[in-house]
Amino acid sequence: MEITTPAHQSDHYFSDEERDAVYKSIYLRRDVRGQFKPDPIPDDVLARIIKAAHHAPSVGFMQPWNFLLIKNAQTKKKIHDIFLNANDEAADMFDSEQGEIYRQLKLEGILESPLNMVITCDRDLAGPVVVGRTHDKSMDLFSSVCAIQNLWLAARAEGVGVGWVSIFNKKALKQALKLPTSVTPVGYLCIGYVDHFYAKPELQAAGWRDRLPVEDLICFDEWGNTDNTEHKGLIEALSKPAE
C-alpha cells in the first residue's frame, strides 16, 4: 500500500512500516470460530490486548466497559447451552433453504477457546448526565463497541484469534454471569491462538454474503446523492482492492 505523506504533516505520521502494520491488522482481522488451539495466552500478551481495549475512544470519556474473563469449564458449558437454545431459535427465523445452510455454520468457539471474555457496558457508571450522551443514550454502548474493536485489532497483531458470539438471550446471559441491572453485555468474545486465519471472512467463503463494494456505499452532502463528479479520484481509489 503506497501512501503519500504531506511534508508539512510528517511529524504527525507513523513510519511506513508502522502505518502498514496498522492496515495489515485491519485487513487480516477475522471472526474466529472453529480453529482455536488450547494453548493459554501469556499474561503479558493478554495485558497488552486488554490495555489496547481500555484505550479505546469513549464519549464523554465515560470508559463504561468492564472485562469479564471466563476460563471455568462449567461456566463455559452454561453459556454454551444458552447459545444453543438461541441458535435453534435463530435457525427457524430463516426460510427453509437458508435455515439448512445456517444450521451447518459454526458460529462460536465457546468451549474450544481457552479464554472467553465479556466486554460489558455499565450504563450508570458516569452518572445520569454525560458529555456527548445528552441526546443519544446509546453512545455508551457505542463506546464499548470501540473497546471491542481495539481489542480485536490488537489481538490480531499478537497472532491471537477472536470470535464475537452474539446469538444469546440477553436476559439468560445476564443471569448466568450475575450481571447487575445497570450492566449490559455488549460483546461475548472467544479468544485464543489458532491453527490458521482464513484468507476471507468465513461467511463470505461459505457464500452467505459477499463484501459490498465500498464505492457503492458513498453519498455526498445528503442521503442518496451519488453524484461523484467532483469526487472521481476518491471513487477510483476506493475501487482498488484493499486486501
PAFIPA-247023 format. One line per 4 residues: number of its first residue (from 1); their letters; for each residue x, y, z of C-alpha. Coordinates in steps of 0.5 Angstrom, whole numbers, plus 500, padded with zeros to 3 digits. Example, Ala and Ser with C-alpha at 12.3 -4.5 7.8 and 13.67 -1.06 7.14 Angstrom:
1	AS	525,491,516; 527,498,514
***
This chain:
1	MEIT	500,500,500; 503,506,498; 501,513,502; 504,520,501
5	TPAH	505,524,507; 505,531,506; 511,534,508; 508,539,513
9	QSDH	505,534,517; 510,529,517; 511,530,525; 504,527,526
13	YFSD	505,521,522; 508,514,523; 513,511,519; 511,507,513
17	EERD	513,500,517; 508,503,523; 503,505,518; 503,499,514
21	AVYK	502,495,521; 496,498,523; 493,497,516; 495,490,516
25	SIYL	492,488,523; 485,491,520; 485,488,513; 487,481,516
29	RRDV	483,481,522; 478,475,522; 472,473,526; 475,466,529
33	RGQF	470,460,531; 473,453,530; 481,453,529; 482,455,537
37	KPDP	488,452,540; 488,450,547; 495,454,549; 494,459,554
41	IPDD	495,467,553; 501,469,557; 499,474,562; 504,480,558
45	VLAR	500,479,552; 493,479,555; 495,485,559; 497,489,552
49	IIKA	491,487,549; 486,489,555; 490,495,555; 489,497,548
53	AHHA	482,496,549; 482,500,555; 485,506,551; 479,506,546
57	PSVG	475,513,545; 469,514,549; 464,519,549; 465,524,555
61	FMQP	471,520,557; 466,515,560; 470,509,560; 464,505,561
65	WNFL	467,498,560; 469,492,564; 473,486,562; 470,479,565
69	LIKN	475,474,564; 472,467,564; 476,460,564; 472,456,568
73	AQTK	469,450,564; 463,449,568; 461,457,567; 463,456,559
77	KKIH	458,450,559; 453,454,562; 454,460,557; 454,455,551
81	DIFL	448,452,553; 445,459,553; 448,460,546; 445,453,543
85	NAND	438,455,545; 438,462,542; 442,459,536; 436,454,535
89	EAAD	431,460,535; 435,464,530; 435,458,525; 428,458,525
93	MFDS	428,465,523; 431,464,516; 427,461,510; 428,453,509
97	EQGE	434,454,505; 438,459,509; 436,455,515; 439,449,513
101	IYRQ	445,453,511; 445,457,518; 445,450,522; 451,448,518
105	LKLE	455,454,520; 460,454,526; 458,461,530; 462,460,536
109	GILE	468,457,540; 466,458,547; 468,451,549; 474,451,545
113	SPLN	478,457,546; 482,458,552; 479,464,554; 472,467,554
117	MVIT	471,475,555; 465,479,556; 466,487,555; 460,490,558
121	CDRD	457,497,559; 456,500,566; 450,505,564; 450,508,570
125	LAGP	458,509,571; 459,516,569; 452,519,572; 446,521,570
129	VVVG	448,527,565; 455,525,561; 458,530,556; 456,527,549
133	RTHD	451,523,551; 445,528,553; 441,527,547; 443,520,545
137	KSMD	443,515,551; 446,510,546; 453,513,546; 456,509,552
141	LFSS	454,502,548; 458,505,542; 464,507,546; 464,500,549
145	VCAI	464,497,542; 470,501,540; 474,498,546; 472,491,543
149	QNLW	475,494,536; 481,496,539; 482,489,543; 481,485,536
153	LAAR	486,489,532; 491,489,538; 490,481,539; 491,480,531
157	AEGV	497,484,531; 499,479,537; 497,473,533; 491,472,537
161	GVGW	484,470,535; 478,473,537; 471,471,535; 465,475,537
165	VSIF	459,471,539; 452,475,539; 447,469,539; 444,470,546
169	NKKA	438,471,550; 441,477,554; 437,476,560; 439,469,561
173	LKQA	446,471,559; 446,477,565; 443,472,570; 449,467,568
177	LKLP	454,472,569; 451,475,575; 451,482,572; 448,488,576
181	TSVT	442,491,573; 446,497,570; 451,493,567; 449,490,560
185	PVGY	454,485,556; 456,488,549; 461,483,547; 462,476,548
189	LCIG	469,474,546; 472,467,545; 480,469,545; 486,464,544
193	YVDH	491,462,539; 489,459,533; 491,454,528; 490,459,522
197	FYAK	487,465,520; 482,465,514; 484,469,508; 477,471,507
201	PELQ	471,472,513; 468,465,514; 461,467,512; 464,470,506
205	AAGW	468,464,504; 461,460,505; 457,464,500; 453,467,506
209	RDRL	454,474,504; 460,478,500; 463,484,502; 460,490,499
213	PVED	463,495,494; 465,501,499; 465,506,493; 457,504,492
217	LICF	456,506,500; 458,513,499; 454,519,499; 455,527,498
221	DEWG	452,532,503; 446,529,503; 443,522,503; 442,519,496
225	NTDN	446,524,493; 451,519,489; 454,525,484; 461,524,484
229	TEHK	463,529,479; 467,532,484; 470,526,487; 472,522,482
233	GLIE	479,521,485; 476,518,491; 472,513,488; 477,511,484
237	ALSK	482,510,490; 476,506,493; 475,502,488; 482,499,488
241	PAE	483,492,492; 485,493,500; 486,486,502
***
